[in-house]
Structures are given as structure tokens and as C-alpha cells.
Amino acid sequence: MLFPYLKPEIPKPEQWVHHLQVSYQARYFSNFGPLAQKLEEDVSKNYLVEGYAGVLCSSNTSGLLAALNAIDVYGKKVILPDFTFAATPQAIFAAGATPVICDIDERVWELDPESVEKALHAHTDVAAIIHVRPFGLVRDISATRELSVKYQIPLIVDAAAGLGRTDSDATFGSDTGEIEVFSMHATKVFAIGEGGFVAAPEPMVGPIKRALNFGFDRDRTYGDGFNGKIDEFRCAIGLTTLDLIDDWIDVRTRHADFYETFFSRFNTLTRPVEPGNTPWAQYPVLFDRDVDNSMIGVFADKGIEIKKYYWPGVKRAYTGRRPIDAMPIPVSESLQNRFACFPVYSDFTPELGSMLKQRLEGALEVVLGS
């Protein structure tokens, strides 16, 4: 495949292995070790507002679960959008809560405030709201924040692919006090292999860390928790990634701008609006019909691998035995089959763009002409 969907960018060992000297000298390789502490501090300084602090974890899923445990949603309900990845409902299940699926806004593909408010009236035992930033798009979430404040319900933001430039004014956190959770998986732009990062108001950091460490208190009693810690080796990769990510995102932004210009010629295709400080893990396009295997095959024949996200939605995708409540979700049901995500690269060049443009034109001539 000339244009595979993913070309993960992770620093080479010779770029990060030197960081491990301090870990070897201390004989400290996990359990919130010295590199984990440094990476937490550096990521927090670059991405978080004053009054917030970061906690590293083993994955975005473990970060969501730790946040839910810290809030204590056990036996209660948690609102989330139908349009999200499996990690979001799975974290809710693991925390002992019941998901309440809500619809998304047709324009921005994120939680619809009207659907959330109806859910809050229908379910009086909601303990948290999870707002998902689809495709890593970093937009204004003030409407969801306002509902969180109005109903005094904690807000968690699942921003798995959302870590962007370090020199942007679009930092994470607010006076509302939401908790924001990120992935550092190999498929993301800030990639270390497996890992995650939780951004939280400083008073919440202790409870989140306890949840990630089996729920232990100082006297060795323990509440709800699990092993969600991260090792020093991945933190060494993260420290180098932090030095490189701005340059990568500069290139990826140019690649996304290429798509924006190219797809704007087609009035039946919808592009992301107001993307914000997005690192561009992928570029989503909404078609006016279902993205089926035939369409995927047309692009594959032109050497372009595309993927469907987040398909199917939670209501259709989950086949387990846990209970799920759902509000009407007509928008999610209408849109979820129509998204195609196109690859975005950290080594994009004008020459690559010329080749990609020709192949995209060939594929769309078949797809839109059929």
C-alpha cells in the first residue's frame, strides 16, 4: 500500500535510551519512577493551565477508569456519546457504572447538549458526563461544561488523540474543573507505544494516582483501583517525543491543509469545522452515503488505505452482558456509517501530495460517479 493508513512515528532507541541512565542509577523502573515524574511535570507545563497537574498511566482506557474511580461512579450512571471508541464504555463498565448513550451534534460530531440535558432529566442517578473529542479535534466544549456546572455533575473529557503542539495557547483545563484524558498509543501523534496521560485539577491528582496503584492508601488499606502505572522505558520515549512533536505536527498540519483544500472542491463531502489545536492523527471526511467495503476497495486499488471511525456506535457495537441505557440517537445513527478517515503523515512532502492528489482524484471519480 503506497499510502497506508498508519505510519507510526516513535523516536528511535538511540534518541531516548540516554534518559534511562537516571532510572538505572536509582534501580527504579516503575511505580511512579523518576522519569515518570519528569515527564508528568514537562507535559503538564506544556499543555495544562495553572492549577492543573498531570498523571501518567498505562493507557487512555486506564486513565478514564482511574478518573471514574476517583469520582466514584460505582452503581450509578455515566453519560457518553454513542459516537466513540470502545474504550469509553469499557471504562464505564470497569468502574461499575451503567453507560447512558446520548446523541451527537450534526455539525461538530460531539455530544449534543440537548440530548445530554434530556438524559439528565430522565436519569437522576448520573454521576459523570464523558465528553469525547472525536478524531482528536480540539474544540470549544463550553456547552458541555455549562451543563456540568448547572447540574453539579463532574465532567471527564476523552481526548484520546488530542495532544497537540506544545507552544499553543490552547491549553487544557478550566475553572470548571473537568478531567481530561489522553492516549499515547502508537497510533497517536504523541506516541510512546502504550501509555496515557490524565490532566486534572490538583486536588484530584492524589485520588487518581491511588486508583492507578491498586487503590492503596498510606496505611496499605485500599479502595477501588488497579495497576494502571507506566514504566520508565516508555517515559524515556515520551521525553524525546516531547522535543520532537511540534515539528511533526507542523508537517501533519500541512498534510491536513492539503486535504482541506482538496476535499473543499466536492460539495457532497463534509470536512471538520473549527478543528482547533488538533495534532491530526487522521483526517475525517463525511460522505453523503455509507462508506462500504466497495468504497474502501476503490481507494485501496489506488493505493490509499482508509478506515471507518467510530463505527459502529456504542449502541450497535456492544454485544456484552452489561446493561446500557440510551437516549434517541438519530444523528449518530445517520452519520456513523458515512465517515472515512484518511492517513496523515509526519513526513508529508509536496511531492507526496502530488502523488496522493492524483490517486484521490481517480478514486473519487469512481466513488462519486457511481
C-alpha positions as a Markdown table, in Angstrom:
| # | Residue | x | y | z |
|---|---|---|---|---|
| 1 | Met | 0.0 | 0.0 | 0.0 |
| 2 | Leu | 1.6 | 3.3 | -1.1 |
| 3 | Phe | -0.4 | 5.3 | 1.4 |
| 4 | Pro | -1.1 | 3.1 | 4.4 |
| 5 | Tyr | -3.5 | 4.4 | 7.0 |
| 6 | Leu | -0.8 | 4.4 | 9.7 |
| 7 | Lys | 2.9 | 5.2 | 9.7 |
| 8 | Pro | 3.6 | 5.5 | 13.4 |
| 9 | Glu | 6.3 | 7.9 | 14.4 |
| 10 | Ile | 8.2 | 6.9 | 17.5 |
| 11 | Pro | 11.7 | 8.1 | 18.3 |
| 12 | Lys | 14.5 | 5.6 | 17.6 |
| 13 | Pro | 16.2 | 4.0 | 20.6 |
| 14 | Glu | 19.4 | 6.0 | 20.2 |
| 15 | Gln | 17.3 | 9.2 | 20.7 |
| 16 | Trp | 15.8 | 8.2 | 24.0 |
| 17 | Val | 17.9 | 5.5 | 25.7 |
| 18 | His | 20.2 | 8.0 | 27.4 |
| 19 | His | 17.3 | 9.2 | 29.5 |
| 20 | Leu | 17.3 | 5.8 | 31.3 |
| 21 | Gln | 20.6 | 6.4 | 33.0 |
| 22 | Val | 18.8 | 8.0 | 35.9 |
| 23 | Ser | 16.5 | 5.1 | 36.2 |
| 24 | Tyr | 19.3 | 2.5 | 36.2 |
| 25 | Gln | 21.3 | 4.5 | 38.7 |
| 26 | Ala | 18.3 | 4.6 | 41.0 |
| 27 | Arg | 17.2 | 1.0 | 40.2 |
| 28 | Tyr | 13.8 | 2.4 | 39.8 |
| 29 | Phe | 11.8 | 1.2 | 36.7 |
| 30 | Ser | 8.1 | 1.7 | 37.5 |
| 31 | Asn | 5.8 | 2.8 | 40.3 |
| 32 | Phe | 6.0 | 6.5 | 39.5 |
| 33 | Gly | 9.7 | 6.5 | 38.9 |
| 34 | Pro | 12.0 | 9.5 | 38.3 |
| 35 | Leu | 11.4 | 9.6 | 34.5 |
| 36 | Ala | 7.6 | 9.3 | 35.1 |
| 37 | Gln | 7.8 | 12.3 | 37.4 |
| 38 | Lys | 9.8 | 14.3 | 35.0 |
| 39 | Leu | 7.6 | 13.5 | 32.0 |
| 40 | Glu | 4.5 | 14.3 | 34.1 |
| 41 | Glu | 6.0 | 17.7 | 35.0 |
| 42 | Asp | 7.1 | 18.5 | 31.5 |
| 43 | Val | 3.9 | 17.5 | 29.8 |
| 44 | Ser | 1.9 | 19.4 | 32.4 |
| 45 | Lys | 4.0 | 22.6 | 31.9 |
| 46 | Asn | 3.5 | 22.4 | 28.2 |
| 47 | Tyr | -0.2 | 21.6 | 28.0 |
| 48 | Leu | -2.1 | 22.4 | 31.2 |
| 49 | Val | -3.5 | 25.6 | 32.7 |
| 50 | Glu | -2.4 | 26.8 | 36.1 |
| 51 | Gly | -4.0 | 24.8 | 38.9 |
| 52 | Tyr | -3.9 | 21.5 | 36.9 |
| 53 | Ala | -1.4 | 18.7 | 37.1 |
| 54 | Gly | -0.8 | 15.6 | 35.0 |
| 55 | Val | -0.7 | 11.9 | 35.9 |
| 56 | Leu | 0.9 | 9.3 | 33.5 |
| 57 | Cys | -0.9 | 6.0 | 33.1 |
| 58 | Ser | -0.7 | 2.8 | 31.0 |
| 59 | Ser | -3.3 | 3.8 | 28.5 |
| 60 | Asn | -6.2 | 6.2 | 27.8 |
| 61 | Thr | -8.6 | 3.5 | 29.0 |
| 62 | Ser | -6.8 | 3.2 | 32.3 |
| 63 | Gly | -6.8 | 7.0 | 32.7 |
| 64 | Leu | -10.6 | 7.1 | 32.1 |
| 65 | Leu | -11.1 | 4.3 | 34.6 |
| 66 | Ala | -8.9 | 6.0 | 37.2 |
| 67 | Ala | -10.8 | 9.2 | 36.8 |
| 68 | Leu | -14.2 | 7.4 | 37.1 |
| 69 | Asn | -12.9 | 5.6 | 40.2 |
| 70 | Ala | -11.7 | 8.9 | 41.7 |
| 71 | Ile | -15.1 | 10.4 | 41.2 |
| 72 | Asp | -16.8 | 7.2 | 42.4 |
| 73 | Val | -19.4 | 6.3 | 39.9 |
| 74 | Tyr | -19.9 | 2.8 | 41.2 |
| 75 | Gly | -23.6 | 1.7 | 40.9 |
| 76 | Lys | -24.5 | 4.9 | 39.2 |
| 77 | Lys | -24.7 | 6.1 | 35.5 |
| 78 | Val | -22.4 | 7.9 | 33.2 |
| 79 | Ile | -23.4 | 9.9 | 30.1 |
| 80 | Leu | -21.3 | 9.4 | 26.9 |
| 81 | Pro | -21.9 | 9.9 | 23.2 |
| 82 | Asp | -22.8 | 6.9 | 21.0 |
| 83 | Phe | -20.1 | 8.1 | 18.6 |
| 84 | Thr | -17.0 | 6.9 | 20.4 |
| 85 | Phe | -14.4 | 4.1 | 20.6 |
| 86 | Ala | -14.9 | 1.0 | 22.7 |
| 87 | Ala | -12.5 | 2.3 | 25.4 |
| 88 | Thr | -15.1 | 4.8 | 26.6 |
| 89 | Pro | -17.9 | 2.4 | 27.5 |
| 90 | Gln | -15.5 | -0.3 | 28.6 |
| 91 | Ala | -14.0 | 2.1 | 31.2 |
| 92 | Ile | -17.5 | 2.9 | 32.5 |
| 93 | Phe | -18.3 | -0.9 | 32.8 |
| 94 | Ala | -15.0 | -1.5 | 34.7 |
| 95 | Ala | -15.9 | 1.3 | 37.1 |
| 96 | Gly | -19.1 | -0.5 | 38.0 |
| 97 | Ala | -21.4 | 2.1 | 36.3 |
| 98 | Thr | -24.0 | 2.0 | 33.6 |
| 99 | Pro | -23.5 | 3.9 | 30.3 |
| 100 | Val | -26.2 | 6.3 | 29.2 |
| 101 | Ile | -25.7 | 6.9 | 25.5 |
| 102 | Cys | -26.6 | 10.3 | 24.1 |
| 103 | Asp | -26.7 | 11.7 | 20.6 |
| 104 | Ile | -24.1 | 14.0 | 18.9 |
| 105 | Asp | -24.3 | 17.4 | 17.3 |
| 106 | Glu | -24.6 | 17.1 | 13.5 |
| 107 | Arg | -22.2 | 20.0 | 12.9 |
| 108 | Val | -19.3 | 19.1 | 15.2 |
| 109 | Trp | -19.9 | 15.3 | 15.8 |
| 110 | Glu | -19.6 | 15.7 | 19.6 |
| 111 | Leu | -22.1 | 15.4 | 22.5 |
| 112 | Asp | -25.3 | 17.2 | 21.7 |
| 113 | Pro | -26.2 | 19.4 | 24.8 |
| 114 | Glu | -29.9 | 19.0 | 24.2 |
| 115 | Ser | -29.6 | 15.2 | 24.3 |
| 116 | Val | -27.4 | 15.4 | 27.4 |
| 117 | Glu | -29.9 | 17.6 | 29.2 |
| 118 | Lys | -32.8 | 15.2 | 28.4 |
| 119 | Ala | -30.7 | 12.3 | 29.7 |
| 120 | Leu | -30.1 | 14.2 | 32.9 |
| 121 | His | -33.8 | 14.7 | 33.4 |
| 122 | Ala | -34.6 | 11.1 | 32.6 |
| 123 | His | -31.8 | 9.6 | 34.8 |
| 124 | Thr | -31.5 | 11.2 | 38.3 |
| 125 | Asp | -28.5 | 8.9 | 39.2 |
| 126 | Val | -26.0 | 10.2 | 36.7 |
| 127 | Ala | -22.6 | 10.6 | 38.4 |
| 128 | Ala | -20.4 | 11.9 | 35.5 |
| 129 | Ile | -20.5 | 13.1 | 31.9 |
| 130 | Ile | -17.9 | 11.9 | 29.4 |
| 131 | His | -17.4 | 14.3 | 26.5 |
| 132 | Val | -15.5 | 12.7 | 23.6 |
| 133 | Arg | -13.3 | 14.8 | 21.3 |
| 134 | Pro | -13.7 | 12.7 | 18.1 |
| 135 | Phe | -10.6 | 12.3 | 15.8 |
| 136 | Gly | -8.6 | 14.4 | 18.3 |
| 137 | Leu | -10.3 | 17.6 | 17.2 |
| 138 | Val | -9.8 | 20.1 | 20.0 |
| 139 | Arg | -12.8 | 22.3 | 20.0 |
| 140 | Asp | -14.7 | 24.6 | 22.4 |
| 141 | Ile | -16.6 | 22.4 | 24.9 |
| 142 | Ser | -18.2 | 25.2 | 26.9 |
| 143 | Ala | -21.8 | 24.0 | 26.3 |
| 144 | Thr | -21.0 | 20.7 | 28.0 |
| 145 | Arg | -19.1 | 22.5 | 30.7 |
| 146 | Glu | -22.1 | 24.6 | 31.4 |
| 147 | Leu | -24.3 | 21.5 | 31.8 |
| 148 | Ser | -21.7 | 20.1 | 34.2 |
| 149 | Val | -21.9 | 23.2 | 36.3 |
| 150 | Lys | -25.7 | 23.6 | 36.1 |
| 151 | Tyr | -26.3 | 20.0 | 37.3 |
| 152 | Gln | -23.2 | 19.8 | 39.5 |
| 153 | Ile | -22.0 | 16.7 | 37.8 |
| 154 | Pro | -18.3 | 16.0 | 37.2 |
| 155 | Leu | -17.1 | 16.2 | 33.6 |
| 156 | Ile | -14.5 | 13.9 | 32.1 |
| 157 | Val | -13.1 | 14.6 | 28.6 |
| 158 | Asp | -12.0 | 11.7 | 26.5 |
| 159 | Ala | -9.4 | 13.4 | 24.3 |
| 160 | Ala | -7.5 | 10.3 | 23.2 |
| 161 | Ala | -5.8 | 11.8 | 20.1 |
| 162 | Gly | -5.8 | 15.4 | 21.3 |
| 163 | Leu | -2.3 | 16.2 | 22.5 |
| 164 | Gly | -1.1 | 18.8 | 20.0 |
| 165 | Arg | 1.5 | 21.5 | 19.8 |
| 166 | Thr | 3.3 | 22.5 | 23.0 |
| 167 | Asp | 3.6 | 26.2 | 22.1 |
| 168 | Ser | -0.1 | 26.7 | 21.5 |
| 169 | Asp | -2.4 | 28.9 | 23.7 |
| 170 | Ala | -5.0 | 26.1 | 23.5 |
| 171 | Thr | -4.1 | 24.5 | 26.9 |
| 172 | Phe | -6.2 | 22.0 | 28.6 |
| 173 | Gly | -8.2 | 22.6 | 31.8 |
| 174 | Ser | -10.6 | 25.3 | 33.1 |
| 175 | Asp | -12.2 | 26.8 | 36.1 |
| 176 | Thr | -15.0 | 24.3 | 35.7 |
| 177 | Gly | -12.5 | 21.5 | 36.9 |
| 178 | Glu | -13.1 | 18.9 | 34.2 |
| 179 | Ile | -10.6 | 15.9 | 34.0 |
| 180 | Glu | -9.2 | 15.4 | 30.5 |
| 181 | Val | -7.6 | 12.1 | 29.4 |
| 182 | Phe | -5.2 | 11.4 | 26.5 |
| 183 | Ser | -3.7 | 8.4 | 24.8 |
| 184 | Met | 0.0 | 8.0 | 24.0 |
| 185 | His | -0.7 | 4.8 | 22.0 |
| 186 | Ala | 1.4 | 4.1 | 18.9 |
| 187 | Thr | -1.5 | 5.2 | 16.7 |
| 188 | Lys | -1.5 | 8.7 | 18.1 |
| 189 | Val | 0.8 | 11.6 | 17.3 |
| 190 | Phe | 2.2 | 11.8 | 20.8 |
| 191 | Ala | 3.2 | 8.2 | 20.6 |
| 192 | Ile | 5.3 | 6.1 | 23.0 |
| 193 | Gly | 3.9 | 2.6 | 22.3 |
| 194 | Glu | 1.4 | 2.2 | 25.1 |
| 195 | Gly | 0.6 | 5.0 | 27.5 |
| 196 | Gly | -1.8 | 7.7 | 28.6 |
| 197 | Phe | -2.0 | 11.0 | 30.5 |
| 198 | Val | -4.6 | 12.4 | 32.8 |
| 199 | Ala | -5.0 | 16.1 | 33.2 |
| 200 | Ala | -6.8 | 17.0 | 36.4 |
| 201 | Pro | -7.3 | 19.8 | 39.0 |
| 202 | Glu | -4.5 | 19.4 | 41.6 |
| 203 | Pro | -6.8 | 18.2 | 44.4 |
| 204 | Met | -7.9 | 15.2 | 42.1 |
| 205 | Val | -4.3 | 14.1 | 41.4 |
| 206 | Gly | -4.0 | 12.1 | 44.6 |
| 207 | Pro | -7.2 | 10.1 | 44.2 |
| 208 | Ile | -6.4 | 9.4 | 40.5 |
| 209 | Lys | -2.9 | 8.1 | 41.4 |
| 210 | Arg | -4.3 | 5.9 | 44.1 |
| 211 | Ala | -6.7 | 4.4 | 41.6 |
| 212 | Leu | -3.8 | 3.7 | 39.3 |
| 213 | Asn | -1.9 | 2.0 | 42.1 |
| 214 | Phe | -4.4 | -0.7 | 43.2 |
| 215 | Gly | -6.3 | 1.9 | 45.3 |
| 216 | Phe | -3.6 | 1.8 | 48.0 |
| 217 | Asp | -3.6 | 4.4 | 50.9 |
| 218 | Arg | -0.6 | 5.1 | 53.0 |
| 219 | Asp | -1.6 | 2.5 | 55.6 |
| 220 | Arg | -1.8 | -0.2 | 52.9 |
| 221 | Thr | -5.6 | -0.4 | 53.1 |
| 222 | Tyr | -7.1 | 0.0 | 49.7 |
| 223 | Gly | -10.2 | 1.1 | 47.9 |
| 224 | Asp | -11.2 | 0.6 | 44.3 |
| 225 | Gly | -8.2 | 0.5 | 41.9 |
| 226 | Phe | -6.0 | -1.5 | 39.6 |
| 227 | Asn | -2.5 | -1.5 | 38.1 |
| 228 | Gly | -2.5 | 1.4 | 35.6 |
| 229 | Lys | 1.0 | 2.6 | 36.1 |
| 230 | Ile | 3.6 | 3.3 | 33.3 |
| 231 | Asp | 7.2 | 2.1 | 33.2 |
| 232 | Glu | 10.3 | 4.2 | 32.9 |
| 233 | Phe | 11.1 | 2.9 | 29.4 |
| 234 | Arg | 8.0 | 4.4 | 27.8 |
| 235 | Cys | 8.7 | 7.6 | 29.8 |
| 236 | Ala | 12.1 | 7.8 | 28.2 |
| 237 | Ile | 10.4 | 7.7 | 24.8 |
| 238 | Gly | 8.0 | 10.3 | 25.9 |
| 239 | Leu | 10.7 | 12.8 | 27.0 |
| 240 | Thr | 12.2 | 12.6 | 23.5 |
| 241 | Thr | 8.8 | 12.7 | 21.8 |
| 242 | Leu | 8.0 | 16.0 | 23.7 |
| 243 | Asp | 11.1 | 17.5 | 22.0 |
| 244 | Leu | 10.0 | 16.4 | 18.5 |
| 245 | Ile | 6.2 | 16.7 | 18.5 |
| 246 | Asp | 6.0 | 20.3 | 17.4 |
| 247 | Asp | 7.9 | 19.7 | 14.2 |
| 248 | Trp | 5.8 | 16.6 | 13.5 |
| 249 | Ile | 2.6 | 18.5 | 13.9 |
| 250 | Asp | 3.8 | 21.3 | 11.7 |
| 251 | Val | 4.1 | 18.7 | 8.9 |
| 252 | Arg | 0.9 | 16.9 | 9.7 |
| 253 | Thr | -1.0 | 20.3 | 9.7 |
| 254 | Arg | 0.3 | 20.9 | 6.2 |
| 255 | His | -1.0 | 17.4 | 5.2 |
| 256 | Ala | -4.4 | 18.2 | 6.8 |
| 257 | Asp | -4.4 | 21.6 | 4.9 |
| 258 | Phe | -3.8 | 19.6 | 1.7 |
| 259 | Tyr | -6.9 | 17.5 | 2.4 |
| 260 | Glu | -8.9 | 20.6 | 3.3 |
| 261 | Thr | -8.1 | 22.3 | 0.0 |
| 262 | Phe | -8.6 | 19.1 | -2.0 |
| 263 | Phe | -11.9 | 18.0 | -0.5 |
| 264 | Ser | -13.4 | 21.5 | -0.5 |
| 265 | Arg | -13.9 | 21.1 | -4.2 |
| 266 | Phe | -16.7 | 18.5 | -3.6 |
| 267 | Asn | -19.9 | 19.8 | -2.2 |
| 268 | Thr | -21.1 | 16.4 | -1.2 |
| 269 | Leu | -18.2 | 15.9 | 1.2 |
| 270 | Thr | -18.1 | 17.4 | 4.7 |
| 271 | Arg | -14.9 | 18.4 | 6.3 |
| 272 | Pro | -14.2 | 19.0 | 10.1 |
| 273 | Val | -15.1 | 22.6 | 11.1 |
| 274 | Glu | -13.2 | 24.6 | 13.7 |
| 275 | Pro | -10.6 | 21.9 | 14.4 |
| 276 | Gly | -8.6 | 23.9 | 16.9 |
| 277 | Asn | -5.2 | 22.8 | 18.1 |
| 278 | Thr | -5.6 | 19.4 | 16.5 |
| 279 | Pro | -2.5 | 17.2 | 16.0 |
| 280 | Trp | -4.1 | 15.4 | 13.1 |
| 281 | Ala | -3.8 | 11.7 | 13.8 |
| 282 | Gln | -6.1 | 11.3 | 10.8 |
| 283 | Tyr | -8.3 | 13.4 | 8.6 |
| 284 | Pro | -12.0 | 12.6 | 8.7 |
| 285 | Val | -14.4 | 13.2 | 5.8 |
| 286 | Leu | -18.2 | 12.7 | 6.0 |
| 287 | Phe | -19.6 | 11.3 | 2.8 |
| 288 | Asp | -23.2 | 11.7 | 1.7 |
| 289 | Arg | -23.7 | 7.9 | 1.7 |
| 290 | Asp | -22.4 | 4.9 | 3.6 |
| 291 | Val | -18.7 | 4.1 | 3.4 |
| 292 | Asp | -18.9 | 0.4 | 2.5 |
| 293 | Asn | -16.4 | -2.2 | 1.6 |
| 294 | Ser | -16.8 | -1.4 | -2.1 |
| 295 | Met | -15.8 | 2.3 | -1.5 |
| 296 | Ile | -12.9 | 1.2 | 0.8 |
| 297 | Gly | -11.8 | -1.1 | -2.0 |
| 298 | Val | -11.8 | 1.6 | -4.6 |
| 299 | Phe | -9.4 | 3.7 | -2.5 |
| 300 | Ala | -7.3 | 0.6 | -1.8 |
| 301 | Asp | -7.0 | 0.0 | -5.5 |
| 302 | Lys | -5.5 | 3.5 | -5.8 |
| 303 | Gly | -3.0 | 2.7 | -3.0 |
| 304 | Ile | -4.8 | 4.6 | -0.3 |
| 305 | Glu | -5.9 | 2.9 | 2.9 |
| 306 | Ile | -8.9 | 4.5 | 4.6 |
| 307 | Lys | -10.6 | 3.5 | 7.8 |
| 308 | Lys | -14.1 | 3.9 | 9.3 |
| 309 | Tyr | -14.3 | 5.7 | 12.7 |
| 310 | Tyr | -16.2 | 5.4 | 15.1 |
| 311 | Trp | -18.2 | 2.6 | 13.5 |
| 312 | Pro | -20.4 | 1.1 | 14.7 |
| 313 | Gly | -21.6 | 3.3 | 17.5 |
| 314 | Val | -21.7 | 2.1 | 21.1 |
| 315 | Lys | -25.4 | 1.1 | 20.9 |
| 316 | Arg | -24.8 | -1.2 | 17.9 |
| 317 | Ala | -21.3 | -2.3 | 18.7 |
| 318 | Tyr | -21.6 | -3.5 | 22.3 |
| 319 | Thr | -22.7 | -7.2 | 22.4 |
| 320 | Gly | -21.8 | -8.0 | 26.0 |
| 321 | Arg | -24.0 | -8.7 | 29.0 |
| 322 | Arg | -23.7 | -5.3 | 30.8 |
| 323 | Pro | -26.8 | -3.0 | 30.9 |
| 324 | Ile | -26.8 | 0.1 | 28.7 |
| 325 | Asp | -29.3 | 2.9 | 28.7 |
| 326 | Ala | -29.8 | 5.0 | 25.6 |
| 327 | Met | -31.5 | 8.2 | 24.6 |
| 328 | Pro | -32.7 | 8.6 | 21.0 |
| 329 | Ile | -29.6 | 8.9 | 18.7 |
| 330 | Pro | -30.8 | 9.7 | 15.2 |
| 331 | Val | -27.8 | 11.9 | 14.3 |
| 332 | Ser | -25.3 | 9.3 | 15.4 |
| 333 | Glu | -27.2 | 6.5 | 13.6 |
| 334 | Ser | -27.3 | 8.7 | 10.5 |
| 335 | Leu | -23.6 | 9.7 | 10.4 |
| 336 | Gln | -21.6 | 6.8 | 11.9 |
| 337 | Asn | -21.6 | 4.8 | 8.7 |
| 338 | Arg | -20.6 | 7.7 | 6.5 |
| 339 | Phe | -17.1 | 8.6 | 7.8 |
| 340 | Ala | -13.9 | 7.8 | 6.1 |
| 341 | Cys | -10.6 | 8.7 | 7.8 |
| 342 | Phe | -7.6 | 9.4 | 5.6 |
| 343 | Pro | -4.0 | 8.9 | 6.5 |
| 344 | Val | -1.9 | 11.9 | 7.8 |
| 345 | Tyr | 1.9 | 11.6 | 7.9 |
| 346 | Ser | 4.7 | 13.3 | 9.8 |
| 347 | Asp | 6.9 | 13.1 | 6.7 |
| 348 | Phe | 4.4 | 14.6 | 4.3 |
| 349 | Thr | 6.0 | 16.5 | 1.3 |
| 350 | Pro | 4.7 | 18.4 | -1.7 |
| 351 | Glu | 6.0 | 15.5 | -3.9 |
| 352 | Leu | 4.0 | 13.1 | -1.8 |
| 353 | Gly | 1.0 | 15.4 | -2.1 |
| 354 | Ser | 1.1 | 15.4 | -5.9 |
| 355 | Met | 1.0 | 11.6 | -6.0 |
| 356 | Leu | -1.8 | 11.5 | -3.4 |
| 357 | Lys | -3.8 | 14.1 | -5.2 |
| 358 | Gln | -3.8 | 12.1 | -8.5 |
| 359 | Arg | -4.8 | 8.9 | -6.7 |
| 360 | Leu | -7.5 | 10.6 | -4.7 |
| 361 | Glu | -9.0 | 12.1 | -7.9 |
| 362 | Gly | -9.0 | 8.7 | -9.5 |
| 363 | Ala | -10.8 | 7.1 | -6.6 |
| 364 | Leu | -13.4 | 9.9 | -6.1 |
| 365 | Glu | -14.2 | 9.8 | -9.8 |
| 366 | Val | -15.3 | 6.2 | -9.3 |
| 367 | Val | -16.9 | 6.8 | -5.9 |
| 368 | Leu | -18.8 | 10.0 | -6.6 |
| 369 | Gly | -19.6 | 9.0 | -10.1 |
| 370 | Ser | -21.3 | 5.7 | -9.1 |
